[in-house]
């Protein structure tokens, strides 16, 4: 799996960094969310709990997936901004 960051914007109003990326997965299945969190935690040097994978789609038959990842300054901002359902979905990935 090769991940290429397409854009990286700082959103000071929401205290987060918005990352749009493309993940090429030639001759393999779509990468799981856990591997995406692990990759960006190492690359951006932030804990996984400060991230939310907002969108991650692979078009039918394509060998690449496009995604949006939000990296918050700390965990307190996530609970104020994001929905409980999205936070629970992220926490399920870590288990």
ABEGO torsion letter per residue (X at the ends): XBBBBABBBBBAAAGBBBBBBBBBBBGBBBBBAAAAAAAAAAAAGBBAAABBBABBBBBBGBABBBBBBBBBABAAAAAAABBAAAAAAAAAAAX
